[in-house]
Amino acid sequence: MFRLARPTRLLVLGAAPVLANRELPKETLPIYPTESPKPEIVEAPTQLEAAIRQAREKATDTYGIGRAHLQFVVDRWIGVEHSVESRLKSLAPPPDVEPLFPGALWVGIAALSGSILAPKRSPIRRIIYPPAWGFLAALYFLPLTTDNVGKYIVELEDRYIPNVAKKQKEIAARLRASLADGKDKTKELREGLSGQVDKLGVMIRERTGLKVGEKSEENAKK
């Protein structure tokens, strides 16, 4: 009726708890007592500290932005100085053609003389005389430099204020035309007067026998 279990099956069943005990070793307790970890205390910043930190960060950012803008302005100013310096050097002719000194010194003296000689009771003349005298002296002592500066001013007007430059050109053209007409009319009037004087001299010689106008005719022939 009853059969005995096989010896191999009994061996496997008996070894199973041993294997389980070996696979899952129990944690051994330390011999000496261990210290429990100390709790870390994290201090939360107060509202005042947070406000101070935000203000410091904003101040730092503002300082950085302001410094960047200031550096940009300084760089632009340095660039403008270099461009103006190079432009002024290009306006001045070579020293062997037209030396800047002592012509510039005489121009300054002329401008100061204009301010001294201007009437004290006329503020308009005190404003106009110094630059006018300086300009006339520049035309005499530094003609090439004055011409180059004038061309540069006209170039700036054409670039930035073209309407004003156009009006100035129209006024200058009218003045040149008026001067040309005035010269022509003066020449015609002089020729007419000369002809009338010659006729009058001939008439006087014929009627009186006086030699009037002969010397002028001889000088004209010479």
Residue pairs with C-beta under 8 A, 6 or more apart in sequence:
45 53
87 152
91 145
91 148
91 149
91 152
92 98
92 100
92 145
92 148
93 144
93 145
93 148
97 144
98 142
98 143
98 144
98 145
100 142
100 145
103 138
103 141
103 142
103 145
104 141
104 142
106 137
106 141
107 134
107 137
107 138
107 141
107 142
108 134
109 137
110 133
110 134
110 136
110 137
111 130
111 131
111 133
111 134
111 137
112 130
113 133
114 129
114 130
114 131
114 132
114 133
114 134
115 126
115 129
115 130
117 129
118 125
118 126
118 128
118 129
118 130
119 125
119 126
120 126
135 146
138 145
138 146
139 146
154 165
157 164
157 165
157 168
158 165
197 213
197 216
198 213
198 217
200 213
201 212
201 213
201 214
201 216
202 213
204 210
204 212
204 213
205 211
205 212
205 213
205 214
